[in-house]
Amino acid sequence: MRSALATVSLAVLLGMTALAQETSVELQLLSTFQTNVFGEGAAEIAAFDPETNTLFVVNGDSDSIDLLSIADPAAIAQIGAIAIEDGSPNSVAFLNGVLAIAVEGEETMDNGRIIFANAQGEILSEVTVGVLPDMVIFSPNGKLVITANEGEPSDDYSKDPLGSVSIIDISGGVDNLTDAAVTTLTFEAYDAPGALPEGVRVYGPNAKPSQDFEPEYVAVSTDSTAAYVSLQENNALAVIDLVNKQITALIPLGFKDHRMEGMGFDGGNDDGVINIANWPVFGLYQPDAIVYIMVGEMGYILSANEGDTRDYDGYSEEGEVGETPLDPTAYPNADELAQESAIGGLEILTSIGDTDGDGDIDQMYLPGARSFSVWSTSGELIWDSGDAFERITAEVYPDDFNSTNDENGSFDDRSDNKGPEPEDIKVGAIDGKLYAFIGLERIGGVMVYDVTDPTAPRFVGYSNNRDFSGDAEAGTAGDLGPEGVLFISAADSPNGQPLLVVTNEISGSTSVFQVVVK
């Protein structure tokens, strides 16, 4: 068993030395703040104020925003909290002295709010946005705040509110801001016959596109004129013109072919071995977090391809290999695939793949791609990390490969269901190079890639502050379930060095790392 903090660069990975680069990146742990709350989302998303050296961390357990000082990054200290009433906080963002907090309604179907506060946590104003605001971001020019309003259905699927994106004009300041500053965009124009682009999934029971779309995450162009929104369940991106405040395009993201070399995965969790191989299935990218970067005159979108399914009392699209009927012509080896030594028990989607409508699956599809990708702003796939995440973690943690995030001794537990599960992605500049930091929600840790050339990213390191010899519930297993990553540049850092903040949903901990380029 390996204990925290495990750090590895590509040069030391057995069997992968041909890909090694001179540069490696290590995340050196400086300190951790513990809420001592397990499994309740006590540390989810963080934002940072470089003037006061304050972290603002969403605490879903106490429905508050924890204020943590990192004036000394080696000694995080709580200095306050913002109590959220009449709803639960989901996300935070900070820019130019203003904190924006996304708060869902007390009732799931209610509209949400964005609460604005100053760096000391004093609430200045609030405005109404769409149902279930799950993510909030400032435009780089500081004039707009944009939210992804997920609009999830009720558990019995009797109600399915509109998914939406809200644009808040804060160019005149946030003191006494009213709802007049808010423009909420819905997708009702795509309800018209023939309006939905081919390849964009709409599949909820009796749902119109405007109901079925569930905006997850927002990335904004460097010039603040465009926003890109991940529609995770729908495996698509929405493009928004921020100048005219209108949705201009929906882009289907297509599928990952796991039959291709370098695109394999371990699909079985009952065989007791690491078995990364190619299988006759396709993956839906279904990104959670996305980020926009500008390199030269070209814009790119980087995505963490987590994957997600709809699994409600009123409707579920989850099936398993071995239990879901496969077409005998398409899969004459169905019995072999259903073995524990193959992909028996692998979660597949029943909402897609029955191409002839006869009740069996003609093509298997998986939620998520177990990778991160680089896309053009028009949705062309430029690069994908393939099966690298699983190969790297298998090399570093052969005894704990594809562990789940709330229990140690869970080797191979997640192989049948999204694997390491990339959750969040952020990009930071260090000494003229761009690095992407991708948090892995299940086994834990952060993958680091040099994306200075977005057409050919290079793996440069992996660090995981998890102790596989500890007890998860007792709080001795280190960081569990990275939900958010936050890069702090050297110019903004309290110690003059680039930092990475990781907020961990399961362990309820917030850790600060110094990013060291070697």
RODO-2510 file (C-alpha; in nm, 4 decimals, decimal comma):
residues 518
     n   res          X          Y          Z
     1     m     0,0000     0,0000     0,0000
     2     r     0,1135     0,3527    -0,0747
     3     s     0,0590     0,6348     0,1675
     4     a     0,0005     1,0018     0,1046
     5     l     0,1555     1,1919    -0,0643
     6     a     0,2297     0,9828    -0,3734
     7     t     0,3858     1,1815    -0,6551
     8     v     0,4983     1,0460    -0,9891
     9     s     0,6247     1,1875    -1,3154
    10     l     0,5979     1,0140    -1,6490
    11     a     0,9685     0,9366    -1,6533
    12     v     0,9316     0,6819    -1,3727
    13     l     0,6304     0,4953    -1,5048
    14     l     0,7285     0,1464    -1,6002
    15     g     0,6597     0,0613    -1,9608
    16     m     0,5955     0,4265    -2,0503
    17     t     0,9473     0,5690    -2,0442
    18     a     0,9411     0,6237    -2,4184
    19     l     0,6954     0,9043    -2,3551
    20     a     0,9013     1,0682    -2,0799
    21     q     0,9753     1,4377    -2,1018
    22     e     1,2473     1,6420    -1,9400
    23     t     0,9922     1,8509    -1,7500
    24     s     0,8011     1,7075    -1,4581
    25     v     0,5597     1,8721    -1,2163
    26     e     0,5157     1,7817    -0,8515
    27     l     0,2468     1,8978    -0,6121
    28     q     0,4097     1,9446    -0,2727
    29     l     0,1610     1,9475     0,0149
    30     l     0,1823     2,2607     0,2291
    31     s    -0,1193     2,2195     0,4573
    32     t    -0,4694     2,0774     0,4896
    33     f    -0,7773     2,2195     0,6579
    34     q    -1,0011     1,9487     0,8031
    35     t    -1,3708     1,9938     0,8711
    36     n    -1,3742     1,6407     1,0159
    37     v    -1,7025     1,5785     0,8327
    38     f    -1,7063     1,2619     0,6235
    39     g    -1,9178     1,2084     0,3153
    40     e    -2,1383     1,5175     0,3444
    41     g    -1,9812     1,7550     0,0931
    42     a    -1,8148     1,9750     0,3546
    43     a    -1,5554     2,0967     0,1000
    44     e    -1,6750     2,1233    -0,2589
    45     i    -1,5721     2,4270    -0,4671
    46     a    -1,3265     2,7052    -0,3783
    47     a    -1,2560     3,0599    -0,4920
    48     f    -0,9642     3,2861    -0,3912
    49     d    -0,9085     3,6532    -0,3142
    50     p    -0,5417     3,7473    -0,3683
    51     e    -0,5793     4,0769    -0,1787
    52     t    -0,6848     3,9176     0,1504
    53     n    -0,5360     3,5712     0,0835
    54     t    -0,8764     3,4213     0,1605
    55     l    -1,0214     3,0996     0,0245
    56     f    -1,3996     3,0780    -0,0001
    57     v    -1,5039     2,7123     0,0194
    58     v    -1,8533     2,5731    -0,0361
    59     n    -1,9529     2,3669     0,2675
    60     g    -2,2539     2,1607     0,1677
    61     d    -2,2819     2,0045     0,5113
    62     s    -2,3422     2,3302     0,6981
    63     d    -2,4927     2,5221     0,4018
    64     s    -2,2262     2,7866     0,4363
    65     i    -1,9188     2,9322     0,2712
    66     d    -1,6102     2,8730     0,4853
    67     l    -1,3559     3,1562     0,4853
    68     l    -1,0055     3,0119     0,5109
    69     s    -0,6915     3,2234     0,5357
    70     i    -0,3871     3,1026     0,3448
    71     a    -0,1752     3,4066     0,4255
    72     d     0,0624     3,1346     0,5388
    73     p    -0,0091     2,8514     0,2923
    74     a     0,1609     2,6089     0,5292
    75     a    -0,0984     2,6816     0,7978
    76     i    -0,4552     2,7165     0,6690
    77     a    -0,6800     2,8772     0,9284
    78     q    -1,0543     2,9340     0,9301
    79     i    -1,1387     3,2997     0,9846
    80     g    -1,5136     3,2979     0,9358
    81     a    -1,8132     3,1639     0,7472
    82     i    -2,1076     3,2955     0,5488
    83     a    -2,4309     3,1250     0,6505
    84     i    -2,6660     3,0617     0,3586
    85     e    -3,0361     3,0657     0,4404
    86     d    -3,3309     2,9400     0,2343
    87     g    -3,1277     2,7127     0,0101
    88     s    -2,7961     2,5348    -0,0360
    89     p    -2,4776     2,6744    -0,1938
    90     n    -2,3355     2,4876    -0,4934
    91     s    -2,0560     2,7037    -0,6313
    92     v    -1,8505     3,0181    -0,5752
    93     a    -1,6423     3,2554    -0,7843
    94     f    -1,4383     3,5626    -0,6904
    95     l    -1,3068     3,8579    -0,8893
    96     n    -1,2109     4,2184    -0,8134
    97     g    -1,3306     4,2177    -0,4549
    98     v    -1,6646     4,0497    -0,5277
    99     l    -1,7748     3,7014    -0,4254
   100     a    -2,0561     3,5331    -0,6208
   101     i    -2,2357     3,2398    -0,4557
   102     a    -2,4688     3,0084    -0,6496
   103     v    -2,7559     2,8935    -0,4267
   104     e    -3,0268     2,6443    -0,5184
   105     g    -3,3816     2,6957    -0,3934
   106     e    -3,5200     2,5359    -0,0789
   107     e    -3,7451     2,3308    -0,3052
   108     t    -3,5761     2,1530    -0,5955
   109     m    -3,8099     2,3057    -0,8529
   110     d    -3,7668     2,6632    -0,7268
   111     n    -3,5525     2,9205    -0,9019
   112     g    -3,2103     2,9719    -0,7491
   113     r    -3,0153     3,2816    -0,6518
   114     i    -2,6766     3,4387    -0,6905
   115     i    -2,5701     3,6069    -0,3692
   116     f    -2,3025     3,8765    -0,3952
   117     a    -2,0724     3,9500    -0,1034
   118     n    -1,7472     4,1325    -0,0374
   119     a    -1,4165     3,9770     0,0633
   120     q    -1,5115     3,9950     0,4304
   121     g    -1,8246     3,7909     0,3677
   122     e    -2,0724     4,0759     0,4026
   123     i    -2,3705     4,0180     0,1733
   124     l    -2,4285     4,3060    -0,0685
   125     s    -2,7174     4,1905    -0,2882
   126     e    -2,8818     3,8908    -0,4497
   127     v    -3,0626     3,8180    -0,7742
   128     t    -3,2846     3,5403    -0,9068
   129     v    -3,1584     3,2944    -1,1677
   130     g    -3,2892     2,9659    -1,3112
   131     v    -3,3592     2,6348    -1,1385
   132     l    -3,0648     2,4675    -0,9626
   133     p    -2,7678     2,6967    -1,0362
   134     d    -2,4818     2,4481    -1,0138
   135     m    -2,1870     2,6579    -1,1292
   136     v    -2,1012     3,0298    -1,1406
   137     i    -1,8202     3,2158    -1,3163
   138     f    -1,7119     3,5764    -1,3832
   139     s    -1,6273     3,6886    -1,7348
   140     p    -1,2572     3,7837    -1,7568
   141     n    -1,3440     4,1524    -1,8022
   142     g    -1,5394     4,1473    -1,4758
   143     k    -1,8600     4,2828    -1,6284
   144     l    -2,0684     3,9655    -1,6299
   145     v    -2,1469     3,6722    -1,4048
   146     i    -2,2747     3,3577    -1,5775
   147     t    -2,4462     3,0597    -1,4164
   148     a    -2,5263     2,7084    -1,5365
   149     n    -2,8765     2,6279    -1,4087
   150     e    -2,9110     2,2517    -1,4219
   151     g    -3,2880     2,2202    -1,3797
   152     e    -3,2895     1,8532    -1,2781
   153     p    -3,6205     1,6611    -1,2783
   154     s    -3,8053     1,5419    -0,9715
   155     d    -3,7248     1,1884    -0,8595
   156     d    -4,0516     1,0527    -0,9977
   157     y    -3,9924     1,2500    -1,3205
   158     s    -4,3353     1,4102    -1,2926
   159     k    -4,1680     1,7514    -1,3136
   160     d    -3,8750     1,8487    -1,5293
   161     p    -3,7942     2,2214    -1,5136
   162     l    -3,6176     2,4090    -1,7901
   163     g    -3,2418     2,4002    -1,7971
   164     s    -3,1026     2,7489    -1,8445
   165     v    -2,8078     2,9848    -1,8367
   166     s    -2,8277     3,3173    -1,6571
   167     i    -2,6181     3,6205    -1,7500
   168     i    -2,5904     3,8912    -1,4852
   169     d    -2,4670     4,2373    -1,5812
   170     i    -2,2556     4,3698    -1,2943
   171     s    -2,0834     4,6463    -1,4909
   172     g    -2,2473     4,9037    -1,2635
   173     g    -2,1400     4,7256    -0,9456
   174     v    -2,3154     4,4717    -0,7263
   175     d    -2,4384     4,6954    -0,4451
   176     n    -2,8189     4,6899    -0,4518
   177     l    -2,8223     4,4790    -0,7701
   178     t    -3,1732     4,3720    -0,8759
   179     d    -3,3271     4,1093    -1,1039
   180     a    -3,3350     4,3683    -1,3810
   181     a    -2,9650     4,2902    -1,4324
   182     v    -3,0378     3,9235    -1,5088
   183     t    -3,1002     3,7670    -1,8488
   184     t    -3,1927     3,3985    -1,8241
   185     l    -3,1625     3,2036    -2,1477
   186     t    -3,3608     2,8847    -2,2005
   187     f    -3,3453     2,6344    -2,4846
   188     e    -3,7106     2,6533    -2,5918
   189     a    -3,6160     2,7501    -2,9484
   190     y    -3,4900     2,3918    -2,9907
   191     d    -3,8327     2,2507    -2,9076
   192     a    -3,9526     2,3370    -3,2573
   193     p    -3,9625     2,0477    -3,5081
   194     g    -3,6305     2,0124    -3,6889
   195     a    -3,4522     2,2664    -3,4702
   196     l    -3,2426     2,0183    -3,2727
   197     p    -2,9012     1,9467    -3,4304
   198     e    -2,8407     1,5830    -3,5171
   199     g    -2,6397     1,4010    -3,2539
   200     v    -2,7573     1,6040    -2,9532
   201     r    -2,9192     1,3611    -2,7085
   202     v    -3,2721     1,4261    -2,5836
   203     y    -3,4059     1,1195    -2,4080
   204     g    -3,5832     1,1940    -2,0786
   205     p    -3,9377     1,0536    -2,0721
   206     n    -4,1701     1,2914    -2,2588
   207     a    -3,9114     1,5689    -2,2243
   208     k    -3,8729     1,8524    -2,4687
   209     p    -3,5156     1,9630    -2,5438
   210     s    -3,5606     2,2693    -2,3242
   211     q    -3,6422     2,0413    -2,0299
   212     d    -3,3915     1,7711    -2,1117
   213     f    -3,0886     2,0015    -2,1306
   214     e    -2,9122     2,0267    -1,7952
   215     p    -2,6319     2,2888    -1,8101
   216     e    -2,3426     2,1730    -1,5929
   217     y    -2,0447     2,4037    -1,6357
   218     v    -1,9455     2,7295    -1,8075
   219     a    -1,6208     2,8422    -1,9677
   220     v    -1,5783     3,1975    -2,0987
   221     s    -1,3582     3,3176    -2,3834
   222     t    -1,0608     3,5387    -2,3019
   223     d    -1,2252     3,8397    -2,4676
   224     s    -1,5490     3,7874    -2,2694
   225     t    -1,7637     3,7691    -2,5826
   226     a    -1,8572     3,3997    -2,5776
   227     a    -1,9491     3,1341    -2,3243
   228     y    -1,9344     2,7586    -2,3721
   229     v    -2,1664     2,5455    -2,1605
   230     s    -2,1347     2,1722    -2,1029
   231     l    -2,4652     1,9874    -2,1298
   232     q    -2,3305     1,6792    -1,9591
   233     e    -2,6165     1,4312    -1,9842
   234     n    -2,6812     1,5418    -2,3425
   235     n    -2,3158     1,4952    -2,4463
   236     a    -2,3063     1,8401    -2,6018
   237     l    -2,1838     2,1971    -2,5726
   238     a    -2,3935     2,5098    -2,6011
   239     v    -2,2381     2,8271    -2,7389
   240     i    -2,3598     3,1622    -2,6095
   241     d    -2,3056     3,5076    -2,7547
   242     l    -2,2471     3,7179    -2,4431
   243     v    -2,2665     4,0460    -2,6326
   244     n    -2,6170     3,9864    -2,7632
   245     k    -2,7084     3,7457    -2,4831
   246     q    -2,8354     3,4617    -2,6971
   247     i    -2,7659     3,0927    -2,7565
   248     t    -2,6085     3,0588    -3,0997
   249     a    -2,5250     2,6880    -3,1346
   250     l    -2,5524     2,3391    -2,9923
   251     i    -2,2574     2,1105    -3,0636
   252     p    -2,2805     1,7302    -3,0233
   253     l    -1,9542     1,5841    -2,8940
   254     g    -1,9837     1,2391    -3,0470
   255     f    -1,8341     0,9167    -2,9177
   256     k    -1,5022     0,7677    -2,8142
   257     d    -1,4189     0,4389    -2,9854
   258     h    -1,2809     0,2054    -2,7182
   259     r    -1,1826    -0,0483    -2,9836
   260     m    -0,8942     0,1743    -3,0935
   261     e    -0,5383     0,1356    -2,9702
   262     g    -0,4700     0,3618    -2,6725
   263     m    -0,8422     0,4008    -2,5982
   264     g    -0,8927     0,0978    -2,3770
   265     f    -1,0197     0,0704    -2,0193
   266     d    -1,0687    -0,1810    -1,7402
   267     g    -1,4367    -0,2711    -1,7538
   268     g    -1,4763    -0,5413    -1,4897
   269     n    -1,4579    -0,5096    -1,1122
   270     d    -1,5038    -0,8741    -1,0135
   271     d    -1,2019    -1,0310    -1,1810
   272     g    -0,9491    -0,9206    -0,9189
   273     v    -0,6910    -0,8025    -1,1727
   274     i    -0,6035    -0,4924    -1,3707
   275     n    -0,7228    -0,5568    -1,7242
   276     i    -0,6974    -0,2452    -1,9405
   277     a    -0,7939    -0,3546    -2,2890
   278     n    -0,9919    -0,2605    -2,5968
   279     w    -1,3608    -0,3507    -2,5916
   280     p    -1,6416    -0,3228    -2,8507
   281     v    -1,8074    -0,0234    -2,6891
   282     f    -1,8261     0,3519    -2,7406
   283     g    -1,8001     0,6188    -2,4710
   284     l    -1,9920     0,9427    -2,4446
   285     y    -1,7548     1,2240    -2,3452
   286     q    -2,0133     1,3948    -2,1218
   287     p    -1,7791     1,6529    -1,9686
   288     d    -1,8353     1,7969    -1,6256
   289     a    -1,5841     2,0825    -1,5923
   290     i    -1,4573     2,2659    -1,8992
   291     v    -1,2071     2,5489    -1,9348
   292     y    -1,1247     2,7897    -2,2179
   293     i    -0,7673     2,8728    -2,3144
   294     m    -0,6229     3,1013    -2,5795
   295     v    -0,2962     3,0018    -2,7469
   296     g    -0,1761     3,2395    -3,0120
   297     e    -0,4858     3,3422    -3,2003
   298     m    -0,6686     3,0140    -3,1413
   299     g    -0,9180     2,9357    -2,8684
   300     y    -0,9557     2,5847    -2,7259
   301     i    -1,1853     2,4109    -2,4803
   302     l    -1,0451     2,1526    -2,2410
   303     s    -1,2888     1,9081    -2,0836
   304     a    -1,2855     1,6648    -1,7900
   305     n    -1,4890     1,3753    -1,9273
   306     e    -1,6573     1,2479    -1,6123
   307     g    -1,9785     1,1061    -1,7559
   308     d    -2,3214     1,0960    -1,5922
   309     t    -2,6420     0,8961    -1,6115
   310     r    -3,0028     0,9636    -1,5269
   311     d    -3,1069     0,7262    -1,2528
   312     y    -3,4353     0,8257    -1,0871
   313     d    -3,7292     0,6373    -0,9425
   314     g    -3,9347     0,7508    -1,2411
   315     y    -3,6738     0,6745    -1,5056
   316     s    -3,3320     0,5098    -1,5256
   317     e    -3,1018     0,4576    -1,8227
   318     e    -2,8535     0,2366    -1,6388
   319     g    -2,7924    -0,1182    -1,7560
   320     e    -2,5180    -0,3773    -1,7115
   321     v    -2,3351    -0,6120    -1,9437
   322     g    -2,4715    -0,9563    -1,8624
   323     e    -2,8139    -0,8269    -1,7607
   324     t    -2,9030    -0,6067    -2,0583
   325     p    -2,9844    -0,8082    -2,3743
   326     l    -2,7323    -0,7637    -2,6560
   327     d    -2,8147    -0,8190    -3,0205
   328     p    -2,6845    -1,1663    -3,1135
   329     t    -2,5747    -1,0551    -3,4594
   330     a    -2,3865    -0,7496    -3,3360
   331     y    -2,2444    -0,9360    -3,0367
   332     p    -2,2130    -1,3070    -3,1152
   333     n    -1,9638    -1,3254    -2,8248
   334     a    -2,2069    -1,1752    -2,5714
   335     d    -2,1565    -1,4644    -2,3283
   336     e    -1,7814    -1,4141    -2,3342
   337     l    -1,8168    -1,0390    -2,2767
   338     a    -2,0424    -1,1053    -1,9782
   339     q    -1,7703    -1,3025    -1,7999
   340     e    -1,5997    -1,1513    -1,4952
   341     s    -1,2681    -1,1772    -1,6802
   342     a    -1,4054    -0,9471    -1,9524
   343     i    -1,6626    -0,6696    -1,8931
   344     g    -1,9347    -0,8517    -1,7035
   345     g    -2,1219    -0,5989    -1,4870
   346     l    -1,9967    -0,2974    -1,6840
   347     e    -2,2471    -0,0117    -1,6649
   348     i    -2,3875     0,0721    -2,0082
   349     l    -2,6617     0,3047    -2,1262
   350     t    -3,0010     0,1659    -2,2220
   351     s    -3,1172     0,5002    -2,3603
   352     i    -2,8982     0,4635    -2,6681
   353     g    -2,7759     0,1755    -2,8820
   354     d    -3,0959    -0,0058    -2,9804
   355     t    -3,0637     0,1078    -3,3397
   356     d    -3,3401    -0,1094    -3,4824
   357     g    -3,5884    -0,0711    -3,1987
   358     d    -3,6249    -0,4428    -3,1254
   359     g    -3,5466    -0,4197    -2,7544
   360     d    -3,1839    -0,5317    -2,7486
   361     i    -2,8614    -0,3322    -2,7692
   362     d    -2,6990    -0,3231    -3,1116
   363     q    -2,4135    -0,0973    -2,9980
   364     m    -2,2981    -0,0547    -2,6391
   365     y    -2,2326     0,2952    -2,5042
   366     l    -2,0721     0,4021    -2,1763
   367     p    -2,1217     0,7173    -1,9694
   368     g    -1,8020     0,9244    -1,9753
   369     a    -1,4669     0,8789    -2,1472
   370     r    -1,2303     0,8386    -1,8467
   371     s    -1,0077     1,1099    -1,9947
   372     f    -0,9616     1,4762    -2,0663
   373     s    -0,9943     1,6211    -2,4139
   374     v    -0,9017     1,9260    -2,6170
   375     w    -1,1666     2,0666    -2,8513
   376     s    -1,1815     2,3474    -3,1020
   377     t    -1,4420     2,6138    -3,0289
   378     s    -1,6518     2,4618    -3,3057
   379     g    -1,6522     2,1237    -3,1291
   380     e    -1,3877     1,9364    -3,3282
   381     l    -1,1993     1,6836    -3,1144
   382     i    -0,8319     1,7759    -3,1356
   383     w    -0,6783     1,5451    -2,8736
   384     d    -0,7811     1,2982    -2,6046
   385     s    -0,5781     1,1423    -2,3233
   386     g    -0,7110     0,7980    -2,4145
   387     d    -0,6529     0,5345    -2,1474
   388     a    -0,3584     0,7192    -1,9876
   389     f    -0,5345     0,7940    -1,6580
   390     e    -0,6003     0,4273    -1,5899
   391     r    -0,2570     0,3160    -1,7086
   392     i    -0,0826     0,5739    -1,4900
   393     t    -0,2872     0,5008    -1,1786
   394     a    -0,2434     0,1271    -1,2359
   395     e     0,1314     0,1801    -1,2352
   396     v     0,1305     0,3981    -0,9224
   397     y    -0,1363     0,2070    -0,7271
   398     p    -0,1328    -0,1571    -0,8400
   399     d    -0,2982    -0,2624    -0,5124
   400     d    -0,5604     0,0136    -0,5139
   401     f    -0,6347     0,0638    -0,8825
   402     n    -0,9773     0,2150    -0,9585
   403     s    -1,0665     0,2393    -0,5906
   404     t    -1,3820     0,4153    -0,4877
   405     n    -1,3527     0,7391    -0,2913
   406     d    -1,5216     0,6558     0,0390
   407     e    -1,3575     0,3277     0,1309
   408     n    -1,0062     0,1877     0,1313
   409     g    -0,9484    -0,1734     0,0397
   410     s    -1,1711    -0,1179    -0,2653
   411     f    -0,9373    -0,2330    -0,5429
   412     d    -1,1036    -0,2374    -0,8871
   413     d    -1,4352    -0,1189    -0,7419
   414     r    -1,4913     0,1523    -1,0036
   415     s    -1,3685    -0,0333    -1,3110
   416     d    -1,7254    -0,1132    -1,4128
   417     n    -1,8441     0,2460    -1,3642
   418     k    -1,6457     0,5412    -1,5051
   419     g    -1,3095     0,4345    -1,3625
   420     p    -1,1063     0,7196    -1,2088
   421     e    -1,3820     0,9680    -1,3027
   422     p    -1,2149     1,2975    -1,4040
   423     e    -1,4192     1,5721    -1,2387
   424     d    -1,2618     1,9172    -1,2549
   425     i    -1,0011     2,0838    -1,4738
   426     k    -0,8147     2,4119    -1,4395
   427     v    -0,5276     2,5647    -1,6369
   428     g    -0,2433     2,7795    -1,5054
   429     a     0,0633     2,9503    -1,6512
   430     i     0,4067     2,8864    -1,4991
   431     d     0,7252     3,0289    -1,6508
   432     g     0,5698     3,0750    -1,9916
   433     k     0,4094     2,7307    -2,0111
   434     l     0,0465     2,6259    -1,9661
   435     y    -0,0405     2,3351    -1,7399
   436     a    -0,3738     2,1573    -1,7020
   437     f    -0,4665     2,0134    -1,3618
   438     i    -0,7326     1,7406    -1,3694
   439     g    -0,8851     1,6099    -1,0476
   440     l    -0,9833     1,2417    -1,0324
   441     e    -1,2941     1,2037    -0,8190
   442     r    -1,2693     0,8339    -0,7345
   443     i    -0,9128     0,7095    -0,6823
   444     g    -0,8172     1,0678    -0,6054
   445     g    -0,5278     1,2926    -0,6929
   446     v    -0,4510     1,5362    -0,9710
   447     m    -0,3111     1,4646    -1,3160
   448     v    -0,0885     1,7361    -1,4629
   449     y    -0,0364     1,7914    -1,8354
   450     d     0,1661     2,0482    -2,0266
   451     v    -0,0873     2,2012    -2,2672
   452     t     0,1373     2,4763    -2,4037
   453     d     0,0709     2,3112    -2,7388
   454     p    -0,2975     2,2165    -2,7055
   455     t    -0,2742     1,9910    -3,0101
   456     a    -0,0197     1,7683    -2,8342
   457     p    -0,0501     1,7779    -2,4520
   458     r     0,2208     1,6002    -2,2513
   459     f     0,1747     1,4225    -1,9199
   460     v     0,4176     1,5666    -1,6637
   461     g     0,2985     1,4428    -1,3258
   462     y     0,0435     1,2865    -1,0938
   463     s     0,0064     1,3523    -0,7208
   464     n    -0,2411     1,1965    -0,4780
   465     n    -0,2733     1,3023    -0,1149
   466     r    -0,4565     0,9839    -0,0159
   467     d    -0,3401     0,7254     0,2349
   468     f    -0,4637     0,3829     0,1307
   469     s    -0,3560     0,2355     0,4645
   470     g    -0,5868     0,4676     0,6593
   471     d    -0,9527     0,4510     0,7572
   472     a    -1,1731     0,6690     0,5383
   473     e    -1,4546     0,7290     0,7856
   474     a    -1,2126     0,7826     1,0734
   475     g    -1,0418     1,0618     0,8800
   476     t    -0,7021     0,8944     0,8538
   477     a    -0,7055     0,8290     0,4790
   478     g    -0,6074     1,1781     0,3632
   479     d    -0,7936     1,3586     0,0851
   480     l    -1,0905     1,1719    -0,0627
   481     g    -1,3137     1,2675    -0,3536
   482     p    -1,1566     1,5755    -0,5172
   483     e    -1,4508     1,7878    -0,6292
   484     g    -1,2728     2,1094    -0,7204
   485     v    -0,9239     2,2255    -0,8164
   486     l    -0,8127     2,5889    -0,8121
   487     f    -0,4871     2,7267    -0,9534
   488     i    -0,3281     3,0318    -0,7919
   489     s    -0,0575     3,1981    -0,9977
   490     a     0,2780     3,2987    -0,8479
   491     a     0,1798     3,6642    -0,8923
   492     d    -0,1313     3,6146    -0,6775
   493     s     0,0164     3,3645    -0,4331
   494     p     0,0913     3,4630    -0,0715
   495     n     0,4311     3,2899    -0,0870
   496     g     0,5228     3,3996    -0,4378
   497     q     0,5012     3,0434    -0,5734
   498     p     0,2251     2,8869    -0,7856
   499     l    -0,0249     2,6969    -0,5734
   500     l    -0,3008     2,4449    -0,6322
   501     v    -0,5992     2,4184    -0,3984
   502     v    -0,7933     2,0913    -0,3951
   503     t    -1,1315     2,0670    -0,2224
   504     n    -1,2403     1,7154    -0,1323
   505     e    -1,6086     1,6314    -0,1071
   506     i    -1,5815     1,2976     0,0752
   507     s    -1,3114     1,3778     0,3314
   508     g    -1,4376     1,7347     0,3757
   509     s    -1,0806     1,8611     0,3529
   510     t    -0,9141     2,1481     0,1686
   511     s    -0,5468     2,1054     0,0777
   512     v    -0,2953     2,3577    -0,0541
   513     f    -0,0062     2,2375    -0,2680
   514     q     0,2923     2,4199    -0,4068
   515     v     0,3334     2,3483    -0,7783
   516     v     0,6980     2,2645    -0,8435
   517     v     0,8236     2,2388    -1,2005
   518     k     1,1434     2,0371    -1,2346
***
